[in-house]
Amino acid sequence: MSTVANRENEAARGGAWALFLVILAGFLIAGAAFGSVALFRRYGGKFARLAHTDTRLAQELYNDSVTRQLADIAIQQQDAVLDAELAAENATRYANFLELFAAINNETAARTAEELIIFEYLANETAARILIDIFFAAEIANLTAGVVAAEQYELYSQSVFAAIIANITSLQLLLANEIAARIAGDALLTEQGALADAAIAYLTTTLAWDIQQRSAQDVLINEWIAALDALGFGIQSINGRVSVGNNVDIVSTNVLTTITAPTPGTLLFKNNAILTMQGISPAAGGNIVFNGGAGIAVNPLGAHGLHITSSFVPIGPNSVYITGFTAASFNFDGQIDNPANWISVGCIFNIYNGGNCGWSAPDSSTYIVQVSVTITFCPGGVGFPTSAHVNMAFGRSYYNYAVTHNLISTENTGGILDAGDGAYIGSAELTTYYCMDVGMSATTIVQGSGIAGTGGIPNGYGVFVFLQATIQTVSATPLTVIYRVTKVP
């Protein structure tokens, strides 16, 4: 209401000012009229223009005053309408406030009741937790004592472990020295074997050449004997020969035999048919002597032959080739740490040295054993490989012992298998329509208790093949295993 009164006061003041200006204009006009007599002659025209201007300004002031009064009236009417609307809005808002206030009071009462229940639950939970904490405190005290004892035992174990590590280090050093010595020995044996093979091959070649040469010489000697026989035997007989004057004439019937009398009562017969052999001149007395070199012996062979022998005994055939094949499937469970996943290829070979489970040493000599394995992987419509590796290992022992100790020896698991080779087939590369061939090969040395003629299960000490794969739901077939074994002299 004060706003409307202010607006009415402002309108009244505006009207008073307008009236004042009109009165002032009237006075000015009157003054101008009275003063115009005196100033008419000098400023008559100028006063006329000013009077006209004053009249026009007075009319404009009056018009503005009327316009402002009409605007003030309109504003007052609008204020009245707004005052009525504000009153209605105030009543509505007050009613809404009362409704919200009641709802807040009801919500506060409900929440207060619920909080009392929650406070009660919290009190009970707090009491229960305090009891549990007391129990845990006692347990923690017991466990702390146990931990202290465990730490003390750990210190003791560390000291024992340090001593064991020191012993292991010493053993590793000794083992490294032993391995180096054995490697050097194996290299020396291999070198000596190679030299022995070369020497044997040289002696064999030399002996063959010598036999060929001597055979040719025998043919030549036989030809010479035949020629001598054709010429006659020279002196055939003395007894029964008729002489004249008790004289015995000994006459050679060929030019190759000469008879001389070096001293009275002595006759010297020389057969000049063989003068030399391969440039070797006869020794004193006209004899040709055959002397064998190192390892070669020359002995008589009948009345007219020679027997030439060598003290070196050549090693017989020392290479073995064994092949095994199977079309049976190998199913791998894919667990690399599963002992059962190292699978023997089985007894799929031809009988050798009394057994068909692979190669076994016929004696206790040293053998170089090369093993080649070819295996085919096919999905067979049962799935795809979830992993990608296939591994091969050797069991250098008796077959049954290798089967019952089918773990890698370097993993401290009680196994005896030696890792040989591995192959990577690629993850999920086998489709329903394609197979993949995988080849592996490795070489090992065997020098052990081979038993001739008893290479079968379980006595044969040899090299037996095991396979292991990180592949699931895939079968491997077929399988081919080849042994190439060479004996080291």
C-alpha positions as CSV (number, residue, x, y, z in Angstrom):
1,M,0.0,0.0,0.0
2,S,2.9,2.4,0.7
3,T,4.1,1.9,-2.9
4,V,0.7,3.1,-4.3
5,A,0.8,6.2,-1.9
6,N,4.3,7.0,-3.1
7,R,3.2,6.8,-6.7
8,E,0.2,9.1,-6.0
9,N,2.4,11.6,-4.2
10,E,4.8,11.6,-7.2
11,A,1.9,12.2,-9.6
12,A,0.6,15.1,-7.4
13,R,4.1,16.7,-7.3
14,G,4.3,16.3,-11.1
15,G,1.0,18.1,-11.5
16,A,2.0,20.9,-9.1
17,W,5.2,21.5,-11.1
18,A,3.3,21.6,-14.3
19,L,0.8,24.1,-12.8
20,F,3.7,26.2,-11.5
21,L,5.3,26.2,-14.9
22,V,2.0,27.2,-16.5
23,I,1.6,30.1,-14.1
24,L,5.2,31.1,-14.6
25,A,4.7,31.1,-18.3
26,G,1.6,33.3,-17.7
27,F,3.7,35.8,-15.7
28,L,6.4,35.8,-18.3
29,I,3.8,36.3,-21.1
30,A,2.2,39.2,-19.1
31,G,5.6,40.7,-18.3
32,A,6.5,40.5,-21.9
33,A,3.3,42.2,-22.9
34,F,3.9,45.1,-20.4
35,G,7.5,45.4,-21.4
36,S,6.8,45.1,-25.1
37,V,5.7,48.7,-25.2
38,A,9.1,50.0,-24.2
39,L,11.0,47.5,-26.2
40,F,8.7,47.3,-29.2
41,R,10.5,49.8,-31.3
42,R,13.9,48.4,-30.7
43,Y,13.2,44.7,-30.3
44,G,9.7,44.3,-31.7
45,G,10.4,41.6,-34.2
46,K,12.7,39.6,-31.9
47,F,10.1,39.9,-29.1
48,A,7.4,38.6,-31.4
49,R,9.5,35.5,-32.3
50,L,10.2,34.9,-28.6
51,A,6.5,35.3,-27.7
52,H,5.6,32.8,-30.4
53,T,8.2,30.4,-29.0
54,D,7.0,30.8,-25.5
55,T,3.4,30.1,-26.6
56,R,4.6,27.0,-28.3
57,L,6.7,25.8,-25.3
58,A,3.8,26.4,-23.0
59,Q,1.5,24.3,-25.1
60,E,4.0,21.5,-25.2
61,L,4.5,21.7,-21.4
62,Y,0.7,21.5,-21.0
63,N,0.5,18.5,-23.4
64,D,3.3,16.7,-21.5
65,S,1.7,17.4,-18.2
66,V,-1.6,15.9,-19.4
67,T,0.2,12.9,-20.9
68,R,2.1,12.3,-17.6
69,Q,-1.1,12.5,-15.6
70,L,-2.7,9.9,-17.9
71,A,0.3,7.6,-17.5
72,D,0.3,8.0,-13.7
73,I,-3.3,7.0,-13.7
74,A,-2.6,3.9,-15.7
75,I,0.3,3.0,-13.5
76,Q,-1.8,3.4,-10.4
77,Q,-4.4,1.1,-11.9
78,Q,-1.7,-1.5,-12.7
79,D,-0.4,-1.2,-9.1
80,A,-3.9,-1.9,-7.8
81,V,-4.1,-5.1,-9.9
82,L,-0.7,-6.2,-8.8
83,D,-1.6,-5.6,-5.1
84,A,-4.7,-7.9,-5.5
85,E,-2.6,-10.6,-7.2
86,L,0.1,-10.4,-4.5
87,A,-2.5,-10.8,-1.8
88,A,-3.8,-14.0,-3.5
89,E,-0.3,-15.3,-4.0
90,N,0.6,-14.6,-0.4
91,A,-2.4,-16.6,0.8
92,T,-1.5,-19.5,-1.5
93,R,2.1,-19.6,-0.4
94,Y,1.2,-19.4,3.3
95,A,-1.1,-22.4,2.8
96,N,1.7,-24.4,1.1
97,F,4.1,-23.4,3.9
98,L,1.7,-24.8,6.5
99,E,1.4,-28.0,4.5
100,L,5.2,-28.4,4.2
101,F,5.7,-27.6,7.8
102,A,3.3,-30.3,8.9
103,A,5.0,-32.8,6.5
104,I,8.4,-31.9,8.0
105,N,7.1,-32.4,11.5
106,N,5.7,-35.8,10.5
107,E,8.9,-36.9,8.8
108,T,11.0,-35.7,11.8
109,A,8.9,-37.8,14.1
110,A,9.2,-40.9,11.9
111,R,12.9,-40.5,11.5
112,T,13.4,-39.9,15.2
113,A,11.6,-43.2,15.9
114,E,13.7,-45.1,13.3
115,E,16.9,-43.5,14.7
116,L,16.1,-44.8,18.2
117,I,15.8,-48.3,16.7
118,I,19.1,-47.8,14.8
119,F,20.8,-46.5,17.9
120,E,19.7,-49.6,19.8
121,Y,21.0,-51.8,17.0
122,L,24.3,-49.9,17.1
123,A,24.6,-50.3,20.8
124,N,24.0,-54.0,20.6
125,E,26.5,-54.3,17.6
126,T,29.1,-52.3,19.5
127,A,28.8,-54.5,22.5
128,A,29.1,-57.7,20.4
129,R,32.1,-56.3,18.5
130,I,33.8,-55.4,21.8
131,L,33.3,-58.9,23.0
132,I,34.7,-60.2,19.7
133,D,37.7,-57.8,19.9
134,I,38.4,-59.1,23.4
135,F,38.4,-62.7,22.0
136,F,40.5,-61.7,19.0
137,A,43.0,-59.8,21.3
138,A,43.5,-63.1,23.1
139,E,43.9,-65.0,19.9
140,I,46.3,-62.4,18.5
141,A,48.4,-62.7,21.6
142,N,48.5,-66.5,21.1
143,L,49.3,-66.0,17.4
144,T,51.9,-63.4,18.2
145,A,53.6,-65.9,20.4
146,G,53.4,-68.5,17.6
147,V,54.8,-65.9,15.1
148,V,57.7,-65.2,17.5
149,A,58.4,-68.9,17.7
150,A,58.1,-69.2,14.0
151,E,60.5,-66.3,13.4
152,Q,63.0,-67.9,15.8
153,Y,62.6,-71.2,13.9
154,E,63.0,-69.3,10.6
155,L,66.3,-67.8,11.8
156,Y,67.4,-71.3,12.7
157,S,66.2,-72.6,9.3
158,Q,68.0,-69.8,7.6
159,S,71.3,-70.8,9.2
160,V,70.7,-74.4,8.3
161,F,69.7,-73.3,4.8
162,A,72.8,-71.2,4.5
163,A,74.9,-74.2,5.4
164,I,73.0,-76.4,2.9
165,I,73.5,-73.7,0.2
166,A,77.2,-73.6,1.0
167,N,77.3,-77.4,0.6
168,I,75.3,-77.2,-2.6
169,T,77.7,-74.5,-3.9
170,S,80.6,-76.8,-3.2
171,L,78.8,-79.7,-4.8
172,Q,77.9,-77.5,-7.8
173,L,81.6,-76.5,-8.1
174,L,82.6,-80.2,-7.9
175,L,79.8,-81.1,-10.3
176,A,80.9,-78.4,-12.8
177,N,84.5,-79.6,-12.6
178,E,83.4,-83.2,-13.0
179,I,81.2,-82.2,-16.0
180,A,84.1,-80.2,-17.6
181,A,86.4,-83.2,-17.0
182,R,83.9,-85.6,-18.5
183,I,83.2,-83.3,-21.4
184,A,86.9,-83.1,-22.0
185,G,87.2,-86.9,-21.7
186,D,84.3,-87.4,-24.1
187,A,85.9,-85.0,-26.5
188,L,89.2,-86.8,-26.2
189,L,87.5,-90.2,-26.6
190,T,85.7,-89.0,-29.6
191,E,88.9,-87.6,-31.1
192,Q,90.7,-90.8,-30.3
193,G,87.9,-92.8,-31.9
194,A,88.0,-90.6,-35.0
195,L,91.8,-91.1,-35.2
196,A,91.4,-94.8,-34.6
197,D,88.7,-95.0,-37.3
198,A,91.0,-93.1,-39.7
199,A,94.0,-95.3,-38.9
200,I,91.9,-98.4,-39.3
201,A,90.5,-97.1,-42.6
202,Y,94.1,-96.3,-43.7
203,L,95.4,-99.7,-42.7
204,T,92.4,-101.4,-44.3
205,T,93.1,-99.5,-47.5
206,T,96.8,-100.2,-47.3
207,L,96.2,-103.9,-46.6
208,A,93.8,-104.1,-49.6
209,W,96.3,-102.4,-51.8
210,D,99.1,-104.7,-50.5
211,I,96.9,-107.8,-51.1
212,Q,96.2,-106.6,-54.6
213,Q,99.9,-106.0,-55.2
214,R,100.9,-109.3,-53.7
215,S,98.2,-111.1,-55.8
216,A,99.7,-109.5,-58.9
217,Q,103.2,-110.6,-57.8
218,D,101.9,-114.1,-57.2
219,V,100.5,-114.2,-60.7
220,L,103.8,-112.9,-62.0
221,I,105.8,-115.5,-60.0
222,N,103.5,-118.2,-61.2
223,E,104.2,-117.0,-64.8
224,W,107.9,-117.1,-64.1
225,I,107.7,-120.6,-62.6
226,A,105.8,-121.8,-65.7
227,A,108.5,-120.2,-67.9
228,L,111.2,-122.0,-65.9
229,D,109.3,-125.3,-66.2
230,A,109.2,-124.8,-69.9
231,L,112.9,-124.2,-70.0
232,G,113.6,-127.4,-68.0
233,F,114.7,-128.1,-64.5
234,G,118.4,-127.9,-65.2
235,I,120.1,-130.5,-63.0
236,Q,117.6,-133.2,-62.4
237,S,119.6,-136.1,-61.1
238,I,123.1,-137.1,-60.2
239,N,122.7,-140.6,-59.0
240,G,122.2,-143.1,-61.8
241,R,123.8,-140.8,-64.3
242,V,126.3,-142.7,-66.5
243,S,129.7,-141.1,-66.5
244,V,132.8,-141.7,-68.5
245,G,136.0,-142.4,-66.5
246,N,134.1,-142.2,-63.2
247,N,133.4,-138.5,-63.9
248,V,130.0,-137.0,-63.2
249,D,129.1,-134.1,-65.5
250,I,126.6,-131.7,-64.1
251,V,125.3,-129.7,-66.9
252,S,122.7,-127.0,-66.8
253,T,120.1,-127.3,-69.4
254,N,119.1,-123.6,-69.4
255,V,120.9,-120.3,-69.4
256,L,119.3,-119.1,-66.1
257,T,121.3,-121.6,-64.0
258,T,125.0,-121.2,-63.6
259,I,127.4,-123.6,-61.9
260,T,130.7,-122.5,-60.5
261,A,133.4,-124.0,-58.3
262,P,134.6,-121.3,-55.9
263,T,136.8,-123.9,-54.0
264,P,138.0,-127.4,-54.8
265,G,135.3,-129.9,-54.1
266,T,132.5,-127.3,-53.9
267,L,129.9,-126.5,-56.5
268,L,127.8,-123.3,-56.3
269,F,124.5,-123.4,-58.1
270,K,122.8,-120.0,-58.8
271,N,119.3,-119.6,-60.1
272,N,119.2,-116.3,-61.8
273,A,115.5,-116.3,-62.7
274,I,114.4,-113.8,-59.9
275,L,116.9,-111.0,-59.7
276,T,114.8,-108.3,-57.9
277,M,111.3,-107.5,-56.6
278,Q,110.0,-103.9,-56.9
279,G,113.5,-102.7,-57.0
280,I,114.6,-104.7,-53.9
281,S,118.0,-106.3,-54.6
282,P,118.9,-109.8,-53.3
283,A,120.6,-109.9,-50.0
284,A,124.0,-111.7,-49.4
285,G,123.8,-115.2,-50.8
286,G,121.2,-114.2,-53.4
287,N,118.2,-114.3,-51.1
288,I,115.2,-111.9,-51.0
289,V,113.9,-111.5,-47.4
290,F,110.4,-110.3,-46.6
291,N,110.2,-108.3,-43.3
292,G,106.8,-107.0,-42.1
293,G,106.5,-103.5,-40.7
294,A,104.8,-102.5,-37.4
295,G,101.7,-104.6,-36.9
296,I,102.4,-106.8,-40.0
297,A,103.6,-110.4,-39.7
298,V,105.1,-112.5,-42.6
299,N,104.9,-116.3,-42.2
300,P,105.5,-119.3,-44.5
301,L,102.5,-120.7,-46.3
302,G,103.5,-124.1,-47.5
303,A,106.7,-124.8,-49.4
304,H,106.3,-121.9,-51.8
305,G,104.0,-119.4,-50.1
306,L,103.9,-116.5,-47.7
307,H,101.1,-115.6,-45.2
308,I,100.9,-111.8,-44.5
309,T,98.7,-110.8,-41.5
310,S,98.0,-107.7,-39.4
311,S,97.9,-107.6,-35.6
312,F,95.1,-104.9,-35.8
313,V,91.6,-106.4,-35.6
314,P,89.2,-104.1,-37.5
315,I,86.0,-103.3,-35.7
316,G,83.0,-104.9,-37.4
317,P,79.9,-102.9,-38.5
318,N,79.3,-100.4,-35.7
319,S,76.2,-98.6,-37.0
320,V,72.6,-99.5,-36.3
321,Y,69.4,-98.2,-37.9
322,I,66.1,-98.9,-36.1
323,T,62.7,-97.6,-37.1
324,G,59.4,-97.7,-35.2
325,F,56.0,-96.6,-36.4
326,T,52.5,-96.5,-34.9
327,A,49.1,-95.1,-36.0
328,A,47.7,-95.1,-32.5
329,S,46.6,-91.7,-31.1
330,F,48.5,-89.9,-28.4
331,N,46.2,-87.8,-26.2
332,F,47.8,-85.1,-24.1
333,D,46.0,-83.6,-21.1
334,G,47.8,-80.3,-21.6
335,Q,49.1,-80.0,-18.0
336,I,52.8,-79.3,-18.1
337,D,53.3,-80.2,-14.4
338,N,51.4,-83.5,-14.6
339,P,53.8,-86.4,-14.4
340,A,51.5,-88.6,-16.4
341,N,51.8,-86.2,-19.3
342,W,55.3,-87.6,-20.2
343,I,54.2,-90.5,-22.4
344,S,56.5,-93.3,-23.7
345,V,56.2,-93.9,-27.4
346,G,55.8,-97.6,-26.4
347,C,57.2,-100.8,-27.8
348,I,56.6,-100.2,-31.5
349,F,60.0,-101.2,-32.9
350,N,61.4,-104.3,-34.5
351,I,63.1,-106.7,-32.3
352,Y,66.7,-105.6,-31.5
353,N,69.0,-107.0,-28.8
354,G,66.1,-109.0,-27.4
355,G,63.4,-106.2,-27.1
356,N,61.1,-104.0,-29.2
357,C,60.9,-100.9,-27.0
358,G,63.7,-99.0,-28.8
359,W,67.5,-99.2,-28.9
360,S,69.4,-100.9,-26.0
361,A,73.1,-101.2,-25.7
362,P,74.4,-104.7,-26.5
363,D,77.5,-104.2,-24.4
364,S,79.1,-101.6,-22.0
365,S,80.9,-99.6,-24.8
366,T,80.3,-96.0,-25.7
367,Y,77.6,-95.3,-28.3
368,I,76.4,-92.1,-30.0
369,V,72.6,-92.3,-30.3
370,Q,70.7,-89.9,-32.6
371,V,66.9,-90.0,-32.4
372,S,64.5,-88.4,-34.9
373,V,60.8,-88.2,-34.2
374,T,58.1,-87.2,-36.6
375,I,54.5,-86.8,-35.4
376,T,51.4,-85.6,-37.1
377,F,48.7,-83.4,-35.3
378,C,45.2,-83.5,-36.7
379,P,42.1,-81.8,-35.0
380,G,39.9,-84.7,-35.9
381,G,36.8,-82.6,-35.5
382,V,37.2,-82.5,-31.7
383,G,38.6,-79.0,-31.2
384,F,41.6,-76.8,-31.6
385,P,44.8,-76.7,-29.6
386,T,44.7,-74.3,-26.6
387,S,48.5,-74.4,-26.3
388,A,51.4,-74.7,-28.7
389,H,54.4,-76.8,-27.6
390,V,55.5,-80.5,-28.1
391,N,58.5,-81.7,-26.2
392,M,60.7,-84.9,-26.4
393,A,62.9,-86.4,-23.7
394,F,65.2,-89.5,-23.3
395,G,65.1,-92.1,-20.6
396,R,68.7,-93.4,-20.5
397,S,68.1,-96.4,-18.2
398,Y,66.2,-99.6,-18.1
399,Y,62.8,-99.3,-19.8
400,N,60.6,-100.1,-16.8
401,Y,62.5,-97.8,-14.6
402,A,62.2,-95.0,-17.1
403,V,58.4,-95.5,-17.3
404,T,58.0,-95.3,-13.5
405,H,60.3,-92.2,-13.3
406,N,58.9,-90.2,-16.2
407,L,59.9,-86.7,-15.1
408,I,62.6,-84.3,-16.1
409,S,65.7,-84.9,-13.9
410,T,66.5,-81.2,-13.6
411,E,63.3,-80.4,-11.8
412,N,64.2,-82.3,-8.6
413,T,61.1,-84.4,-8.9
414,G,62.7,-87.9,-8.8
415,G,62.6,-88.2,-12.6
416,I,65.4,-89.5,-14.8
417,L,64.3,-88.1,-18.2
418,D,66.7,-85.8,-20.1
419,A,65.2,-83.0,-22.2
420,G,66.0,-83.6,-25.8
421,D,64.1,-81.2,-28.2
422,G,60.8,-79.3,-28.6
423,A,58.6,-77.9,-31.3
424,Y,56.2,-75.0,-31.6
425,I,53.1,-75.7,-33.7
426,G,51.3,-72.3,-33.2
427,S,48.2,-71.5,-31.2
428,A,44.9,-72.5,-32.8
429,E,46.5,-73.0,-36.2
430,L,44.9,-76.4,-36.9
431,T,41.6,-76.2,-38.6
432,T,39.0,-78.9,-39.2
433,Y,40.5,-79.8,-42.6
434,Y,44.3,-79.6,-42.2
435,C,47.0,-81.5,-40.2
436,M,50.5,-80.4,-39.2
437,D,53.7,-82.5,-39.2
438,V,56.2,-81.8,-36.4
439,G,59.8,-83.0,-36.4
440,M,62.2,-83.3,-33.5
441,S,65.7,-84.7,-33.2
442,A,68.5,-84.9,-30.6
443,T,71.7,-86.8,-29.9
444,T,72.9,-88.3,-26.7
445,I,75.8,-90.5,-25.5
446,V,75.3,-93.9,-23.8
447,Q,78.1,-95.6,-21.9
448,G,76.6,-98.0,-19.4
449,S,75.7,-101.5,-18.4
450,G,74.5,-102.9,-21.7
451,I,73.6,-106.6,-21.5
452,A,74.0,-108.4,-24.8
453,G,71.0,-110.4,-25.9
454,T,68.8,-109.2,-23.1
455,G,67.6,-105.8,-24.3
456,G,63.9,-106.5,-23.8
457,I,61.8,-105.4,-20.8
458,P,63.0,-104.8,-18.2
459,N,66.8,-105.6,-18.5
460,G,67.8,-103.6,-21.6
461,Y,69.8,-100.5,-20.7
462,G,69.4,-98.0,-23.6
463,V,67.7,-94.9,-24.8
464,F,63.9,-94.7,-24.8
465,V,61.7,-91.9,-26.1
466,F,59.1,-89.9,-24.2
467,L,56.7,-87.2,-25.4
468,Q,55.0,-84.4,-23.6
469,A,52.7,-81.6,-25.0
470,T,50.8,-78.6,-23.8
471,I,47.8,-79.4,-26.1
472,Q,44.2,-80.2,-25.1
473,T,41.5,-81.9,-27.1
474,V,43.8,-82.7,-30.0
475,S,45.1,-86.1,-31.0
476,A,48.6,-86.8,-32.4
477,T,48.9,-89.5,-35.0
478,P,50.8,-91.1,-36.7
479,L,54.2,-91.3,-35.1
480,T,57.6,-92.4,-36.5
481,V,60.8,-92.8,-34.5
482,I,64.2,-93.5,-36.0
483,Y,67.4,-94.5,-34.1
484,R,70.8,-94.0,-35.7
485,V,73.4,-95.5,-33.4
486,T,77.2,-95.4,-33.9
487,K,79.6,-97.3,-31.6
488,V,82.7,-95.3,-30.6
489,P,85.8,-97.4,-30.9
